[in-house]
């Protein structure tokens, strides 16, 4: 595993994953809360963003469509 870049927050992380995933590279989203390495999926990040109380559904839908 090699570190490609560091992002901050779910929105930025999902955005960068969608930009970098070209179907040829194996990408992983990982965090280390409390010193424990954990892998996340893009769908998990999108679901968490969708459920956040301050999320504007129309804006999130537009961002996801634009990133794809």
Predicted model as a PDB file, atoms N, CA, C, CB and O in Angstrom, pLDDT in the B-factor column:
MODEL        1                                                                  
ATOM      1  N   UNK A   1       0.850  -1.161   0.000  1.00 70.00           N  
ATOM      2  CA  UNK A   1       0.000   0.000   0.000  1.00 70.00           C  
ATOM      3  C   UNK A   1       0.901   1.231   0.000  1.00 70.00           C  
ATOM      4  CB  UNK A   1      -0.970  -0.006   1.219  1.00 70.00           C  
ATOM      5  O   UNK A   1       1.855   1.309   0.774  1.00 70.00           O  
ATOM      6  N   UNK A   2       0.600   2.175  -0.858  1.00 78.00           N  
ATOM      7  CA  UNK A   2       1.329   3.430  -0.861  1.00 78.00           C  
ATOM      8  C   UNK A   2       0.338   4.572  -0.704  1.00 78.00           C  
ATOM      9  CB  UNK A   2       2.163   3.589  -2.157  1.00 78.00           C  
ATOM     10  O   UNK A   2      -0.789   4.506  -1.195  1.00 78.00           O  
ATOM     11  N   UNK A   3       0.767   5.602  -0.025  1.00 80.00           N  
ATOM     12  CA  UNK A   3      -0.074   6.775   0.197  1.00 80.00           C  
ATOM     13  C   UNK A   3      -0.008   7.671  -1.029  1.00 80.00           C  
ATOM     14  CB  UNK A   3       0.367   7.549   1.470  1.00 80.00           C  
ATOM     15  O   UNK A   3       1.070   8.101  -1.439  1.00 80.00           O  
ATOM     16  N   UNK A   4      -1.167   7.947  -1.608  1.00 80.00           N  
ATOM     17  CA  UNK A   4      -1.208   8.815  -2.782  1.00 80.00           C  
ATOM     18  C   UNK A   4      -1.416  10.264  -2.363  1.00 80.00           C  
ATOM     19  CB  UNK A   4      -2.321   8.374  -3.745  1.00 80.00           C  
ATOM     20  O   UNK A   4      -0.700  11.151  -2.828  1.00 80.00           O  
ATOM     21  N   UNK A   5      -2.373  10.509  -1.501  1.00 86.00           N  
ATOM     22  CA  UNK A   5      -2.600  11.853  -1.003  1.00 86.00           C  
ATOM     23  C   UNK A   5      -3.464  11.805   0.239  1.00 86.00           C  
ATOM     24  CB  UNK A   5      -3.248  12.728  -2.075  1.00 86.00           C  
ATOM     25  O   UNK A   5      -4.085  10.786   0.540  1.00 86.00           O  
ATOM     26  N   UNK A   6      -3.498  12.906   0.952  1.00 89.00           N  
ATOM     27  CA  UNK A   6      -4.306  13.039   2.150  1.00 89.00           C  
ATOM     28  C   UNK A   6      -5.429  14.022   1.857  1.00 89.00           C  
ATOM     29  CB  UNK A   6      -3.448  13.505   3.364  1.00 89.00           C  
ATOM     30  O   UNK A   6      -5.192  15.103   1.316  1.00 89.00           O  
ATOM     31  N   UNK A   7      -6.643  13.648   2.212  1.00 90.00           N  
ATOM     32  CA  UNK A   7      -7.793  14.535   2.062  1.00 90.00           C  
ATOM     33  C   UNK A   7      -8.433  14.738   3.427  1.00 90.00           C  
ATOM     34  CB  UNK A   7      -8.824  13.958   1.043  1.00 90.00           C  
ATOM     35  O   UNK A   7      -8.177  13.985   4.367  1.00 90.00           O  
ATOM     36  N   UNK A   8      -9.257  15.754   3.522  1.00 90.00           N  
ATOM     37  CA  UNK A   8      -9.918  16.073   4.781  1.00 90.00           C  
ATOM     38  C   UNK A   8     -11.421  16.137   4.555  1.00 90.00           C  
ATOM     39  CB  UNK A   8      -9.393  17.411   5.364  1.00 90.00           C  
ATOM     40  O   UNK A   8     -11.901  16.944   3.759  1.00 90.00           O  
ATOM     41  N   UNK A   9     -12.148  15.302   5.241  1.00 86.00           N  
ATOM     42  CA  UNK A   9     -13.603  15.304   5.157  1.00 86.00           C  
ATOM     43  C   UNK A   9     -14.132  14.350   4.104  1.00 86.00           C  
ATOM     44  CB  UNK A   9     -14.095  16.687   4.870  1.00 86.00           C  
ATOM     45  O   UNK A   9     -13.448  14.005   3.140  1.00 86.00           O  
ATOM     46  N   UNK A  10     -15.378  13.934   4.321  1.00 87.00           N  
ATOM     47  CA  UNK A  10     -16.003  12.957   3.418  1.00 87.00           C  
ATOM     48  C   UNK A  10     -16.194  13.504   2.010  1.00 87.00           C  
ATOM     49  CB  UNK A  10     -17.344  12.519   3.973  1.00 87.00           C  
ATOM     50  O   UNK A  10     -15.934  12.807   1.030  1.00 87.00           O  
ATOM     51  N   UNK A  11     -16.646  14.742   1.909  1.00 86.00           N  
ATOM     52  CA  UNK A  11     -16.931  15.325   0.599  1.00 86.00           C  
ATOM     53  C   UNK A  11     -15.668  15.403  -0.248  1.00 86.00           C  
ATOM     54  CB  UNK A  11     -17.547  16.718   0.755  1.00 86.00           C  
ATOM     55  O   UNK A  11     -15.675  14.984  -1.405  1.00 86.00           O  
ATOM     56  N   UNK A  12     -14.592  15.929   0.307  1.00 90.00           N  
ATOM     57  CA  UNK A  12     -13.325  16.038  -0.431  1.00 90.00           C  
ATOM     58  C   UNK A  12     -12.783  14.661  -0.783  1.00 90.00           C  
ATOM     59  CB  UNK A  12     -12.285  16.819   0.391  1.00 90.00           C  
ATOM     60  O   UNK A  12     -12.281  14.453  -1.888  1.00 90.00           O  
ATOM     61  N   UNK A  13     -12.880  13.718   0.151  1.00 89.00           N  
ATOM     62  CA  UNK A  13     -12.372  12.366  -0.092  1.00 89.00           C  
ATOM     63  C   UNK A  13     -13.135  11.681  -1.217  1.00 89.00           C  
ATOM     64  CB  UNK A  13     -12.460  11.527   1.183  1.00 89.00           C  
ATOM     65  O   UNK A  13     -12.526  11.088  -2.108  1.00 89.00           O  
ATOM     66  N   UNK A  14     -14.457  11.757  -1.184  1.00 87.00           N  
ATOM     67  CA  UNK A  14     -15.269  11.151  -2.242  1.00 87.00           C  
ATOM     68  C   UNK A  14     -14.974  11.805  -3.589  1.00 87.00           C  
ATOM     69  CB  UNK A  14     -16.768  11.272  -1.909  1.00 87.00           C  
ATOM     70  O   UNK A  14     -14.850  11.116  -4.601  1.00 87.00           O  
ATOM     71  N   UNK A  15     -14.863  13.114  -3.603  1.00 86.00           N  
ATOM     72  CA  UNK A  15     -14.561  13.851  -4.839  1.00 86.00           C  
ATOM     73  C   UNK A  15     -13.235  13.378  -5.445  1.00 86.00           C  
ATOM     74  CB  UNK A  15     -14.505  15.372  -4.560  1.00 86.00           C  
ATOM     75  O   UNK A  15     -13.169  13.105  -6.644  1.00 86.00           O  
ATOM     76  N   UNK A  16     -12.190  13.281  -4.635  1.00 86.00           N  
ATOM     77  CA  UNK A  16     -10.880  12.859  -5.145  1.00 86.00           C  
ATOM     78  C   UNK A  16     -10.900  11.404  -5.600  1.00 86.00           C  
ATOM     79  CB  UNK A  16      -9.805  13.054  -4.073  1.00 86.00           C  
ATOM     80  O   UNK A  16     -10.279  11.067  -6.608  1.00 86.00           O  
ATOM     81  N   UNK A  17     -11.607  10.535  -4.870  1.00 85.00           N  
ATOM     82  CA  UNK A  17     -11.675   9.129  -5.269  1.00 85.00           C  
ATOM     83  C   UNK A  17     -12.326   9.024  -6.638  1.00 85.00           C  
ATOM     84  CB  UNK A  17     -12.459   8.290  -4.225  1.00 85.00           C  
ATOM     85  O   UNK A  17     -11.840   8.299  -7.506  1.00 85.00           O  
ATOM     86  N   UNK A  18     -13.414   9.740  -6.833  1.00 83.00           N  
ATOM     87  CA  UNK A  18     -14.114   9.676  -8.121  1.00 83.00           C  
ATOM     88  C   UNK A  18     -13.262  10.252  -9.250  1.00 83.00           C  
ATOM     89  CB  UNK A  18     -15.447  10.429  -8.038  1.00 83.00           C  
ATOM     90  O   UNK A  18     -13.367   9.796 -10.388  1.00 83.00           O  
ATOM     91  N   UNK A  19     -12.429  11.238  -8.958  1.00 83.00           N  
ATOM     92  CA  UNK A  19     -11.533  11.797  -9.977  1.00 83.00           C  
ATOM     93  C   UNK A  19     -10.415  10.821 -10.330  1.00 83.00           C  
ATOM     94  CB  UNK A  19     -10.934  13.121  -9.490  1.00 83.00           C  
ATOM     95  O   UNK A  19     -10.030  10.713 -11.494  1.00 83.00           O  
ATOM     96  N   UNK A  20      -9.898  10.118  -9.339  1.00 83.00           N  
ATOM     97  CA  UNK A  20      -8.732   9.263  -9.546  1.00 83.00           C  
ATOM     98  C   UNK A  20      -9.068   7.859 -10.029  1.00 83.00           C  
ATOM     99  CB  UNK A  20      -7.959   9.168  -8.282  1.00 83.00           C  
ATOM    100  O   UNK A  20      -8.235   7.212 -10.662  1.00 83.00           O  
ATOM    101  N   UNK A  21     -10.270   7.379  -9.741  1.00 81.00           N  
ATOM    102  CA  UNK A  21     -10.628   6.013 -10.112  1.00 81.00           C  
ATOM    103  C   UNK A  21     -10.871   5.932 -11.608  1.00 81.00           C  
ATOM    104  CB  UNK A  21     -11.873   5.539  -9.338  1.00 81.00           C  
ATOM    105  O   UNK A  21     -11.845   6.487 -12.115  1.00 81.00           O  
ATOM    106  N   UNK A  22     -10.003   5.253 -12.303  1.00 79.00           N  
ATOM    107  CA  UNK A  22     -10.142   5.131 -13.756  1.00 79.00           C  
ATOM    108  C   UNK A  22     -10.463   3.699 -14.184  1.00 79.00           C  
ATOM    109  CB  UNK A  22      -8.866   5.599 -14.445  1.00 79.00           C  
ATOM    110  O   UNK A  22     -10.483   3.395 -15.376  1.00 79.00           O  
ATOM    111  N   UNK A  23     -10.711   2.827 -13.217  1.00 79.00           N  
ATOM    112  CA  UNK A  23     -11.016   1.438 -13.522  1.00 79.00           C  
ATOM    113  C   UNK A  23      -9.787   0.568 -13.721  1.00 79.00           C  
ATOM    114  CB  UNK A  23     -11.861   1.373 -14.736  1.00 79.00           C  
ATOM    115  O   UNK A  23      -9.905  -0.652 -13.836  1.00 79.00           O  
ATOM    116  N   UNK A  24      -8.615   1.175 -13.765  1.00 82.00           N  
ATOM    117  CA  UNK A  24      -7.375   0.421 -13.977  1.00 82.00           C  
ATOM    118  C   UNK A  24      -6.510   0.362 -12.718  1.00 82.00           C  
ATOM    119  CB  UNK A  24      -6.578   1.040 -15.116  1.00 82.00           C  
ATOM    120  O   UNK A  24      -5.695  -0.546 -12.556  1.00 82.00           O  
ATOM    121  N   UNK A  25      -6.693   1.321 -11.850  1.00 77.00           N  
ATOM    122  CA  UNK A  25      -5.906   1.354 -10.614  1.00 77.00           C  
ATOM    123  C   UNK A  25      -6.758   0.863  -9.453  1.00 77.00           C  
ATOM    124  CB  UNK A  25      -5.375   2.785 -10.331  1.00 77.00           C  
ATOM    125  O   UNK A  25      -7.968   1.087  -9.426  1.00 77.00           O  
ATOM    126  N   UNK A  26      -6.136   0.202  -8.507  1.00 78.00           N  
ATOM    127  CA  UNK A  26      -6.827  -0.216  -7.295  1.00 78.00           C  
ATOM    128  C   UNK A  26      -6.663   0.889  -6.263  1.00 78.00           C  
ATOM    129  CB  UNK A  26      -6.276  -1.582  -6.759  1.00 78.00           C  
ATOM    130  O   UNK A  26      -5.557   1.154  -5.790  1.00 78.00           O  
ATOM    131  N   UNK A  27      -7.764   1.525  -5.922  1.00 82.00           N  
ATOM    132  CA  UNK A  27      -7.727   2.629  -4.976  1.00 82.00           C  
ATOM    133  C   UNK A  27      -8.399   2.212  -3.678  1.00 82.00           C  
ATOM    134  CB  UNK A  27      -8.406   3.881  -5.563  1.00 82.00           C  
ATOM    135  O   UNK A  27      -9.328   1.404  -3.680  1.00 82.00           O  
ATOM    136  N   UNK A  28      -7.931   2.759  -2.593  1.00 87.00           N  
ATOM    137  CA  UNK A  28      -8.536   2.501  -1.296  1.00 87.00           C  
ATOM    138  C   UNK A  28      -8.673   3.828  -0.559  1.00 87.00           C  
ATOM    139  CB  UNK A  28      -7.692   1.480  -0.470  1.00 87.00           C  
ATOM    140  O   UNK A  28      -7.835   4.720  -0.691  1.00 87.00           O  
ATOM    141  N   UNK A  29      -9.727   3.937   0.206  1.00 89.00           N  
ATOM    142  CA  UNK A  29      -9.932   5.075   1.085  1.00 89.00           C  
ATOM    143  C   UNK A  29      -9.751   4.533   2.496  1.00 89.00           C  
ATOM    144  CB  UNK A  29     -11.361   5.754   0.877  1.00 89.00           C  
ATOM    145  O   UNK A  29     -10.512   3.669   2.931  1.00 89.00           O  
ATOM    146  N   UNK A  30      -8.764   5.025   3.200  1.00 89.00           N  
ATOM    147  CA  UNK A  30      -8.473   4.503   4.529  1.00 89.00           C  
ATOM    148  C   UNK A  30      -8.363   5.645   5.526  1.00 89.00           C  
ATOM    149  CB  UNK A  30      -7.180   3.674   4.517  1.00 89.00           C  
ATOM    150  O   UNK A  30      -7.953   6.754   5.186  1.00 89.00           O  
ATOM    151  N   UNK A  31      -8.737   5.349   6.759  1.00 88.00           N  
ATOM    152  CA  UNK A  31      -8.544   6.283   7.862  1.00 88.00           C  
ATOM    153  C   UNK A  31      -7.975   5.494   9.031  1.00 88.00           C  
ATOM    154  CB  UNK A  31      -9.884   7.006   8.255  1.00 88.00           C  
ATOM    155  O   UNK A  31      -7.987   4.263   9.033  1.00 88.00           O  
ATOM    156  N   UNK A  32      -7.486   6.209  10.006  1.00 87.00           N  
ATOM    157  CA  UNK A  32      -6.913   5.537  11.176  1.00 87.00           C  
ATOM    158  C   UNK A  32      -7.435   6.184  12.452  1.00 87.00           C  
ATOM    159  CB  UNK A  32      -5.365   5.587  11.138  1.00 87.00           C  
ATOM    160  O   UNK A  32      -6.657   6.750  13.221  1.00 87.00           O  
ATOM    161  N   UNK A  33      -8.756   6.106  12.689  1.00 84.00           N  
ATOM    162  CA  UNK A  33      -9.278   6.667  13.927  1.00 84.00           C  
ATOM    163  C   UNK A  33      -8.770   5.871  15.128  1.00 84.00           C  
ATOM    164  CB  UNK A  33     -10.817   6.686  13.906  1.00 84.00           C  
ATOM    165  O   UNK A  33      -8.822   4.641  15.132  1.00 84.00           O  
ATOM    166  N   UNK A  34      -8.296   6.557  16.113  1.00 87.00           N  
ATOM    167  CA  UNK A  34      -7.783   5.931  17.341  1.00 87.00           C  
ATOM    168  C   UNK A  34      -6.693   4.900  17.052  1.00 87.00           C  
ATOM    169  CB  UNK A  34      -8.925   5.266  18.107  1.00 87.00           C  
ATOM    170  O   UNK A  34      -6.543   3.925  17.789  1.00 87.00           O  
ATOM    171  N   UNK A  35      -5.926   5.119  15.966  1.00 86.00           N  
ATOM    172  CA  UNK A  35      -4.803   4.245  15.662  1.00 86.00           C  
ATOM    173  C   UNK A  35      -5.159   2.925  15.001  1.00 86.00           C  
ATOM    174  CB  UNK A  35      -4.074   3.966  16.892  1.00 86.00           C  
ATOM    175  O   UNK A  35      -4.298   2.060  14.849  1.00 86.00           O  
ATOM    176  N   UNK A  36      -6.421   2.756  14.603  1.00 91.00           N  
ATOM    177  CA  UNK A  36      -6.850   1.517  13.948  1.00 91.00           C  
ATOM    178  C   UNK A  36      -7.132   1.818  12.475  1.00 91.00           C  
ATOM    179  CB  UNK A  36      -8.121   0.911  14.650  1.00 91.00           C  
ATOM    180  O   UNK A  36      -7.977   2.657  12.162  1.00 91.00           O  
ATOM    181  N   UNK A  37      -6.426   1.134  11.572  1.00 90.00           N  
ATOM    182  CA  UNK A  37      -6.605   1.354  10.144  1.00 90.00           C  
ATOM    183  C   UNK A  37      -7.962   0.808   9.701  1.00 90.00           C  
ATOM    184  CB  UNK A  37      -5.463   0.692   9.341  1.00 90.00           C  
ATOM    185  O   UNK A  37      -8.309  -0.331  10.011  1.00 90.00           O  
ATOM    186  N   UNK A  38      -8.725   1.625   8.977  1.00 90.00           N  
ATOM    187  CA  UNK A  38     -10.054   1.229   8.525  1.00 90.00           C  
ATOM    188  C   UNK A  38     -10.227   1.651   7.073  1.00 90.00           C  
ATOM    189  CB  UNK A  38     -11.163   1.857   9.420  1.00 90.00           C  
ATOM    190  O   UNK A  38      -9.890   2.776   6.706  1.00 90.00           O  
ATOM    191  N   UNK A  39     -10.750   0.750   6.245  1.00 91.00           N  
ATOM    192  CA  UNK A  39     -11.002   1.056   4.838  1.00 91.00           C  
ATOM    193  C   UNK A  39     -12.464   1.454   4.662  1.00 91.00           C  
ATOM    194  CB  UNK A  39     -10.649  -0.158   3.931  1.00 91.00           C  
ATOM    195  O   UNK A  39     -13.354   0.888   5.298  1.00 91.00           O  
ATOM    196  N   UNK A  40     -12.696   2.424   3.800  1.00 90.00           N  
ATOM    197  CA  UNK A  40     -14.040   2.923   3.510  1.00 90.00           C  
ATOM    198  C   UNK A  40     -14.342   2.695   2.031  1.00 90.00           C  
ATOM    199  CB  UNK A  40     -14.172   4.437   3.879  1.00 90.00           C  
ATOM    200  O   UNK A  40     -13.427   2.540   1.222  1.00 90.00           O  
ATOM    201  N   UNK A  41     -15.615   2.676   1.685  1.00 88.00           N  
ATOM    202  CA  UNK A  41     -16.009   2.584   0.282  1.00 88.00           C  
ATOM    203  C   UNK A  41     -16.568   3.934  -0.155  1.00 88.00           C  
ATOM    204  CB  UNK A  41     -17.057   1.446   0.062  1.00 88.00           C  
ATOM    205  O   UNK A  41     -17.047   4.698   0.683  1.00 88.00           O  
ATOM    206  N   UNK A  42     -16.518   4.241  -1.446  1.00 86.00           N  
ATOM    207  CA  UNK A  42     -17.127   5.480  -1.932  1.00 86.00           C  
ATOM    208  C   UNK A  42     -18.627   5.536  -1.606  1.00 86.00           C  
ATOM    209  CB  UNK A  42     -16.913   5.612  -3.448  1.00 86.00           C  
ATOM    210  O   UNK A  42     -19.153   6.597  -1.271  1.00 86.00           O  
ATOM    211  N   UNK A  43     -19.306   4.394  -1.705  1.00 86.00           N  
ATOM    212  CA  UNK A  43     -20.734   4.355  -1.388  1.00 86.00           C  
ATOM    213  C   UNK A  43     -21.015   4.697   0.063  1.00 86.00           C  
ATOM    214  CB  UNK A  43     -21.296   2.994  -1.703  1.00 86.00           C  
ATOM    215  O   UNK A  43     -22.003   5.362   0.377  1.00 86.00           O  
ATOM    216  N   UNK A  44     -20.144   4.239   0.941  1.00 89.00           N  
ATOM    217  CA  UNK A  44     -20.277   4.551   2.370  1.00 89.00           C  
ATOM    218  C   UNK A  44     -20.161   6.056   2.589  1.00 89.00           C  
ATOM    219  CB  UNK A  44     -19.201   3.801   3.202  1.00 89.00           C  
ATOM    220  O   UNK A  44     -20.951   6.642   3.330  1.00 89.00           O  
ATOM    221  N   UNK A  45     -19.171   6.684   1.940  1.00 87.00           N  
ATOM    222  CA  UNK A  45     -18.995   8.129   2.082  1.00 87.00           C  
ATOM    223  C   UNK A  45     -20.199   8.884   1.537  1.00 87.00           C  
ATOM    224  CB  UNK A  45     -17.724   8.586   1.367  1.00 87.00           C  
ATOM    225  O   UNK A  45     -20.663   9.839   2.160  1.00 87.00           O  
ATOM    226  N   UNK A  46     -20.711   8.466   0.380  1.00 86.00           N  
ATOM    227  CA  UNK A  46     -21.879   9.126  -0.207  1.00 86.00           C  
ATOM    228  C   UNK A  46     -23.091   8.969   0.704  1.00 86.00           C  
ATOM    229  CB  UNK A  46     -22.184   8.550  -1.605  1.00 86.00           C  
ATOM    230  O   UNK A  46     -23.851   9.920   0.887  1.00 86.00           O  
ATOM    231  N   UNK A  47     -23.282   7.786   1.277  1.00 88.00           N  
ATOM    232  CA  UNK A  47     -24.414   7.554   2.182  1.00 88.00           C  
ATOM    233  C   UNK A  47     -24.297   8.422   3.424  1.00 88.00           C  
ATOM    234  CB  UNK A  47     -24.496   6.071   2.582  1.00 88.00           C  
ATOM    235  O   UNK A  47     -25.290   8.986   3.882  1.00 88.00           O  
ATOM    236  N   UNK A  48     -23.094   8.535   3.972  1.00 88.00           N  
ATOM    237  CA  UNK A  48     -22.895   9.371   5.156  1.00 88.00           C  
ATOM    238  C   UNK A  48     -23.151  10.845   4.832  1.00 88.00           C  
ATOM    239  CB  UNK A  48     -21.469   9.188   5.709  1.00 88.00           C  
ATOM    240  O   UNK A  48     -23.740  11.570   5.634  1.00 88.00           O  
ATOM    241  N   UNK A  49     -22.708  11.279   3.658  1.00 86.00           N  
ATOM    242  CA  UNK A  49     -22.988  12.650   3.243  1.00 86.00           C  
ATOM    243  C   UNK A  49     -24.487  12.866   3.071  1.00 86.00           C  
ATOM    244  CB  UNK A  49     -22.251  12.978   1.936  1.00 86.00           C  
ATOM    245  O   UNK A  49     -25.023  13.903   3.462  1.00 86.00           O  
ATOM    246  N   UNK A  50     -25.151  11.889   2.490  1.00 87.00           N  
ATOM    247  CA  UNK A  50     -26.596  11.971   2.239  1.00 87.00           C  
ATOM    248  C   UNK A  50     -27.375  12.080   3.541  1.00 87.00           C  
ATOM    249  CB  UNK A  50     -27.075  10.749   1.447  1.00 87.00           C  
ATOM    250  O   UNK A  50     -28.395  12.767   3.599  1.00 87.00           O  
ATOM    251  N   UNK A  51     -26.903  11.406   4.587  1.00 88.00           N  
ATOM    252  CA  UNK A  51     -27.606  11.381   5.862  1.00 88.00           C  
ATOM    253  C   UNK A  51     -27.224  12.527   6.795  1.00 88.00           C  
ATOM    254  CB  UNK A  51     -27.347  10.081   6.544  1.00 88.00           C  
ATOM    255  O   UNK A  51     -27.860  12.716   7.832  1.00 88.00           O  
ATOM    256  N   UNK A  52     -26.207  13.281   6.445  1.00 85.00           N  
ATOM    257  CA  UNK A  52     -25.774  14.389   7.298  1.00 85.00           C  
ATOM    258  C   UNK A  52     -26.881  15.445   7.362  1.00 85.00           C  
ATOM    259  CB  UNK A  52     -24.444  15.013   6.767  1.00 85.00           C  
ATOM    260  O   UNK A  52     -27.494  15.757   6.341  1.00 85.00           O  
ATOM    261  N   UNK A  53     -27.142  15.997   8.545  1.00 85.00           N  
ATOM    262  CA  UNK A  53     -28.245  16.945   8.693  1.00 85.00           C  
ATOM    263  C   UNK A  53     -28.073  18.240   7.896  1.00 85.00           C  
ATOM    264  CB  UNK A  53     -28.413  17.282  10.137  1.00 85.00           C  
ATOM    265  O   UNK A  53     -29.063  18.892   7.562  1.00 85.00           O  
ATOM    266  N   UNK A  54     -26.845  18.617   7.590  1.00 83.00           N  
ATOM    267  CA  UNK A  54     -26.616  19.868   6.868  1.00 83.00           C  
ATOM    268  C   UNK A  54     -26.449  19.684   5.358  1.00 83.00           C  
ATOM    269  CB  UNK A  54     -25.398  20.547   7.422  1.00 83.00           C  
ATOM    270  O   UNK A  54     -26.054  20.618   4.661  1.00 83.00           O  
ATOM    271  N   UNK A  55     -26.748  18.486   4.849  1.00 81.00           N  
ATOM    272  CA  UNK A  55     -26.564  18.202   3.432  1.00 81.00           C  
ATOM    273  C   UNK A  55     -27.764  18.672   2.616  1.00 81.00           C  
ATOM    274  CB  UNK A  55     -26.334  16.708   3.217  1.00 81.00           C  
ATOM    275  O   UNK A  55     -28.914  18.390   2.953  1.00 81.00           O  
ATOM    276  N   UNK A  56     -27.476  19.385   1.551  1.00 82.00           N  
ATOM    277  CA  UNK A  56     -28.481  19.795   0.574  1.00 82.00           C  
ATOM    278  C   UNK A  56     -28.541  18.694  -0.488  1.00 82.00           C  
ATOM    279  CB  UNK A  56     -28.139  21.212  -0.066  1.00 82.00           C  
ATOM    280  O   UNK A  56     -27.593  18.517  -1.254  1.00 82.00           O  
ATOM    281  N   UNK A  57     -29.653  17.955  -0.533  1.00 82.00           N  
ATOM    282  CA  UNK A  57     -29.768  16.815  -1.447  1.00 82.00           C  
ATOM    283  C   UNK A  57     -29.544  17.207  -2.904  1.00 82.00           C  
ATOM    284  CB  UNK A  57     -31.132  16.172  -1.301  1.00 82.00           C  
ATOM    285  O   UNK A  57     -28.881  16.481  -3.645  1.00 82.00           O  
ATOM    286  N   UNK A  58     -30.087  18.340  -3.316  1.00 84.00           N  
ATOM    287  CA  UNK A  58     -29.936  18.773  -4.706  1.00 84.00           C  
ATOM    288  C   UNK A  58     -28.473  19.052  -5.021  1.00 84.00           C  
ATOM    289  CB  UNK A  58     -30.788  20.026  -4.979  1.00 84.00           C  
ATOM    290  O   UNK A  58     -27.982  18.686  -6.089  1.00 84.00           O  
ATOM    291  N   UNK A  59     -27.782  19.696  -4.097  1.00 83.00           N  
ATOM    292  CA  UNK A  59     -26.359  20.007  -4.314  1.00 83.00           C  
ATOM    293  C   UNK A  59     -25.533  18.730  -4.367  1.00 83.00           C  
ATOM    294  CB  UNK A  59     -25.826  20.934  -3.202  1.00 83.00           C  
ATOM    295  O   UNK A  59     -24.666  18.588  -5.228  1.00 83.00           O  
ATOM    296  N   UNK A  60     -25.798  17.793  -3.443  1.00 81.00           N  
ATOM    297  CA  UNK A  60     -25.047  16.539  -3.431  1.00 81.00           C  
ATOM    298  C   UNK A  60     -25.290  15.748  -4.715  1.00 81.00           C  
ATOM    299  CB  UNK A  60     -25.433  15.695  -2.206  1.00 81.00           C  
ATOM    300  O   UNK A  60     -24.350  15.195  -5.285  1.00 81.00           O  
ATOM    301  N   UNK A  61     -26.522  15.690  -5.166  1.00 83.00           N  
ATOM    302  CA  UNK A  61     -26.847  14.990  -6.415  1.00 83.00           C  
ATOM    303  C   UNK A  61     -26.108  15.628  -7.584  1.00 83.00           C  
ATOM    304  CB  UNK A  61     -28.372  15.006  -6.674  1.00 83.00           C  
ATOM    305  O   UNK A  61     -25.564  14.923  -8.434  1.00 83.00           O  
ATOM    306  N   UNK A  62     -26.084  16.949  -7.631  1.00 83.00           N  
ATOM    307  CA  UNK A  62     -25.389  17.672  -8.694  1.00 83.00           C  
ATOM    308  C   UNK A  62     -23.885  17.400  -8.637  1.00 83.00           C  
ATOM    309  CB  UNK A  62     -25.662  19.185  -8.585  1.00 83.00           C  
ATOM    310  O   UNK A  62     -23.251  17.193  -9.672  1.00 83.00           O  
ATOM    311  N   UNK A  63     -23.322  17.401  -7.438  1.00 79.00           N  
ATOM    312  CA  UNK A  63     -21.879  17.131  -7.301  1.00 79.00           C  
ATOM    313  C   UNK A  63     -21.545  15.718  -7.755  1.00 79.00           C  
ATOM    314  CB  UNK A  63     -21.424  17.334  -5.843  1.00 79.00           C  
ATOM    315  O   UNK A  63     -20.583  15.512  -8.494  1.00 79.00           O  
ATOM    316  N   UNK A  64     -22.340  14.742  -7.312  1.00 79.00           N  
ATOM    317  CA  UNK A  64     -22.072  13.353  -7.711  1.00 79.00           C  
ATOM    318  C   UNK A  64     -22.186  13.183  -9.218  1.00 79.00           C  
ATOM    319  CB  UNK A  64     -23.041  12.395  -7.004  1.00 79.00           C  
ATOM    320  O   UNK A  64     -21.370  12.488  -9.825  1.00 79.00           O  
ATOM    321  N   UNK A  65     -23.178  13.803  -9.826  1.00 83.00           N  
ATOM    322  CA  UNK A  65     -23.335  13.725 -11.282  1.00 83.00           C  
ATOM    323  C   UNK A  65     -22.153  14.380 -11.982  1.00 83.00           C  
ATOM    324  CB  UNK A  65     -24.652  14.393 -11.724  1.00 83.00           C  
ATOM    325  O   UNK A  65     -21.672  13.868 -12.993  1.00 83.00           O  
ATOM    326  N   UNK A  66     -21.685  15.493 -11.462  1.00 76.00           N  
ATOM    327  CA  UNK A  66     -20.551  16.187 -12.052  1.00 76.00           C  
ATOM    328  C   UNK A  66     -19.260  15.423 -11.897  1.00 76.00           C  
ATOM    329  CB  UNK A  66     -20.404  17.540 -11.443  1.00 76.00           C  
ATOM    330  O   UNK A  66     -18.423  15.431 -12.799  1.00 76.00           O  
ATOM    331  N   UNK A  67     -19.083  14.756 -10.757  1.00 69.00           N  
ATOM    332  CA  UNK A  67     -17.860  13.995 -10.529  1.00 69.00           C  
ATOM    333  C   UNK A  67     -17.810  12.758 -11.401  1.00 69.00           C  
ATOM    334  CB  UNK A  67     -17.745  13.604  -9.069  1.00 69.00           C  
ATOM    335  O   UNK A  67     -16.733  12.334 -11.821  1.00 69.00           O  
ATOM    336  N   UNK A  68     -18.983  12.167 -11.680  1.00 62.00           N  
ATOM    337  CA  UNK A  68     -19.007  10.964 -12.487  1.00 62.00           C  
ATOM    338  C   UNK A  68     -18.875  11.324 -13.939  1.00 62.00           C  
ATOM    339  CB  UNK A  68     -20.281  10.169 -12.248  1.00 62.00           C  
ATOM    340  O   UNK A  68     -18.874  10.441 -14.797  1.00 62.00           O  
TER     341      UNK A  68                                                      
ENDMDL                                                                          
END                                                                             
